[in-house]
Amino acid sequence: MKILVSGASGHLGHLIIRNLLERGVSKEQIVAGARHTNRARDLEAQGIKVIPFDYDQPATLEAGLKGITHFMMISVSQNDTPVHQHDLVIEAAAKANLEVLVFTSIFRAKESNLPLAPIMRAAEEEIEALGIPHVFLRDNAYLEMYLSNVMQAIQTGQLVSSAGDAKIAGVSRFDIAEAAAIVLTHPEYYGQTLELAGDQAFTFKDLAQLAQTYRKAPVTYQPITLAQSHQMMKQAGFPKHDLAVMDQLEKVTASGALNTDDHTLSEILGHATLTIDDLVKRYLMS
Ligand SMILES: NC(=O)c1ccc[n+]([C@@H]2O[C@H](COP(=O)([O-])OP(=O)(O)OC[C@H]3O[C@@H](n4cnc5c(N)ncnc54)[C@H](OP(=O)(O)O)[C@@H]3O)[C@@H](O)[C@H]2O)c1
């Protein structure tokens, strides 16, 4: 088994490598692919081989995938990422002799209206069309995104949101990375599409209550409309394109589309998923 983890300089890439090592995969079996190798120096210092692997540079992709049997492909998606961003890397993967490609997709990718869904759908479709053996990890919204809401509410005593009473079954990157390491090393998962969400869904009102327990003073929850939220972000100077992406994200969140009672993730992990409270505790202790 030779595992290439791309996007290794990022949060998820780092955590997946850490989980692979903890599960007994040797350093020699892991290759860390990074667009900017200097951002993965810490991995090199741990004895992991770091190679250049840039989704826009085909030469790095073909060279990087040589001899690889298991490819942990981290999706990339910024507000301005083109829909077909992953095509070159998937084409290179199709030429490699892979036992599996594990791809970090997005929750309910086929029907999702999230701004990043078209990029993930396009990648999933390309992987399927080229007949690459795969697992799709369809991650729900990362809990880490909401950590800043809680921390700000602890500091200011206020939490403003357009999400209404919508529940969010968010997942921590820690749990996603652990699941990725399990899936990579257990062939019984190969061929599956896994929708990964947290066990305990929460509302923004719950986040305000959580902040209150740490602030030890009242935290006011102020529900606002999508239009009010748009106006606030516009006044804060968000560029037009980012504004459109944020509007769409808030609309999907308020619709309740990020809620589920699917427990696939905790079944894979063999333990309950981390909650937003767990993350706040970890953050405050670090
Ligand atoms: N946020 C969510 O709720 C959510 C939900 C589902 C899925 N996801 C997906 O999960 C992915 C990973 O999350 P994360 O927290 O690990 O993100 P992150 O910390 O921003 O890491 C992204 C990684 O991708 C690399 N990268 C960017 N463009 C690249 C390119 N052209 N070629 C090669 N590598 C490139 C970055 O490299 P550099 O260091 O060179 O920039 C970085 O290592 C996200 O990108 C997103 O697609 C997110």
Ligand as a Chemical Component Dictionary entry (heavy atoms), coordinates in Angstrom:
data_LIG
# 
_chem_comp.id                   LIG 
_chem_comp.type                 NON-POLYMER 
_chem_comp.pdbx_formal_charge   0 
_chem_comp.three_letter_code    LIG 
# 
loop_
_chem_comp_atom.comp_id 
_chem_comp_atom.atom_id 
_chem_comp_atom.alt_atom_id 
_chem_comp_atom.type_symbol 
_chem_comp_atom.charge 
_chem_comp_atom.model_Cartn_x 
_chem_comp_atom.model_Cartn_y 
_chem_comp_atom.model_Cartn_z 
_chem_comp_atom.pdbx_ordinal 
LIG N1  N1  N 0  -15.852 23.842 4.666  1  
LIG C1  C1  C 0  -16.733 22.859 4.605  2  
LIG O1  O1  O 0  -17.720 22.898 5.314  3  
LIG C2  C2  C 0  -16.515 21.727 3.639  4  
LIG C3  C3  C 0  -17.483 20.758 3.536  5  
LIG C4  C4  C 0  -17.265 19.722 2.647  6  
LIG C5  C5  C 0  -16.088 19.625 1.927  7  
LIG N2  N2  N 1  -15.135 20.598 2.057  8  
LIG C6  C6  C 0  -13.885 20.456 1.271  9  
LIG O2  O2  O 0  -12.803 20.027 2.078  10 
LIG C7  C7  C 0  -11.608 20.580 1.520  11 
LIG C8  C8  C 0  -10.440 20.509 2.463  12 
LIG O3  O3  O 0  -10.687 21.289 3.593  13 
LIG P1  P1  P 0  -9.491  21.901 4.442  14 
LIG O4  O4  O 0  -10.105 22.431 5.665  15 
LIG O5  O5  O -1 -8.360  20.954 4.540  16 
LIG O6  O6  O 0  -9.035  23.126 3.501  17 
LIG P2  P2  P 0  -7.633  23.917 3.545  18 
LIG O7  O7  O 0  -7.031  23.867 4.889  19 
LIG O8  O8  O 0  -7.921  25.226 2.918  20 
LIG O9  O9  O 0  -6.706  23.059 2.572  21 
LIG C9  C9  C 0  -6.888  23.039 1.202  22 
LIG C10 C10 C 0  -5.663  22.427 0.584  23 
LIG O10 O10 O 0  -5.837  22.381 -0.827 24 
LIG C11 C11 C 0  -4.630  22.840 -1.425 25 
LIG N3  N3  N 0  -4.847  23.376 -2.758 26 
LIG C12 C12 C 0  -5.531  24.490 -3.103 27 
LIG N4  N4  N 0  -5.476  24.659 -4.436 28 
LIG C13 C13 C 0  -4.733  23.647 -4.932 29 
LIG C14 C14 C 0  -4.304  23.267 -6.225 30 
LIG N5  N5  N 0  -4.623  23.984 -7.311 31 
LIG N6  N6  N 0  -3.542  22.153 -6.364 32 
LIG C15 C15 C 0  -3.195  21.414 -5.285 33 
LIG N7  N7  N 0  -3.562  21.715 -4.031 34 
LIG C16 C16 C 0  -4.326  22.816 -3.858 35 
LIG C17 C17 C 0  -4.109  23.894 -0.482 36 
LIG O11 O11 O 0  -2.742  24.101 -0.759 37 
LIG P3  P3  P 0  -1.981  25.501 -0.466 38 
LIG O12 O12 O 0  -1.422  25.351 0.930  39 
LIG O13 O13 O 0  -0.941  25.548 -1.513 40 
LIG O14 O14 O 0  -3.011  26.583 -0.590 41 
LIG C18 C18 C 0  -4.371  23.202 0.848  42 
LIG O15 O15 O 0  -3.364  22.278 1.128  43 
LIG C19 C19 C 0  -12.060 21.984 1.131  44 
LIG O16 O16 O 0  -11.193 22.533 0.175  45 
LIG C20 C20 C 0  -13.453 21.730 0.589  46 
LIG O17 O17 O 0  -13.363 21.473 -0.799 47 
LIG C21 C21 C 0  -15.332 21.636 2.899  48 
# 
loop_
_chem_comp_bond.comp_id 
_chem_comp_bond.atom_id_1 
_chem_comp_bond.atom_id_2 
_chem_comp_bond.value_order 
_chem_comp_bond.pdbx_ordinal 
LIG N1  C1  SING 1  
LIG C1  O1  DOUB 2  
LIG C1  C2  SING 3  
LIG C2  C3  SING 4  
LIG C2  C21 DOUB 5  
LIG C3  C4  DOUB 6  
LIG C4  C5  SING 7  
LIG C5  N2  DOUB 8  
LIG N2  C6  SING 9  
LIG N2  C21 SING 10 
LIG C6  O2  SING 11 
LIG C6  C20 SING 12 
LIG O2  C7  SING 13 
LIG C7  C8  SING 14 
LIG C7  C19 SING 15 
LIG C8  O3  SING 16 
LIG O3  P1  SING 17 
LIG P1  O4  DOUB 18 
LIG P1  O5  SING 19 
LIG P1  O6  SING 20 
LIG O6  P2  SING 21 
LIG P2  O7  DOUB 22 
LIG P2  O8  SING 23 
LIG P2  O9  SING 24 
LIG O9  C9  SING 25 
LIG C9  C10 SING 26 
LIG C10 O10 SING 27 
LIG C10 C18 SING 28 
LIG O10 C11 SING 29 
LIG C11 N3  SING 30 
LIG C11 C17 SING 31 
LIG N3  C12 SING 32 
LIG N3  C16 SING 33 
LIG C12 N4  DOUB 34 
LIG N4  C13 SING 35 
LIG C13 C14 SING 36 
LIG C13 C16 DOUB 37 
LIG C14 N5  SING 38 
LIG C14 N6  DOUB 39 
LIG N6  C15 SING 40 
LIG C15 N7  DOUB 41 
LIG N7  C16 SING 42 
LIG C17 O11 SING 43 
LIG C17 C18 SING 44 
LIG O11 P3  SING 45 
LIG P3  O12 DOUB 46 
LIG P3  O13 SING 47 
LIG P3  O14 SING 48 
LIG C18 O15 SING 49 
LIG C19 O16 SING 50 
LIG C19 C20 SING 51 
LIG C20 O17 SING 52 
# 
